[in-house]
Amino acid sequence: MRMLIWLALLIVGAVMINRYKYKILNGILTVDVLRKVAVSWSMRVPYVREKILPSILGRSTL
């Protein structure tokens, strides 16, 4: 019975996190330090730096 309750809570939690993921991320990124860490981490990922960032800024990569 306890296992069923834990499983139900896990499923409900996953659905709620998935439903409100952007609101949760925006709330976390309002903290300046966490935003700076997220930006510095994303700039280390080559795909983000080479593919996504130029499309956001309207520049093409050569």
Number of C-alpha atoms within 10 A of each C-alpha: 6 7 8 9 10 11 12 12 12 12 12 12 12 11 12 11 13 11 11 10 12 11 11 12 10 11 10 12 15 10 10 10 9 12 14 12 12 12 10 11 10 14 14 10 10 10 11 12 12 14 12 12 16 13 11 8 8 9 9 10 9 4
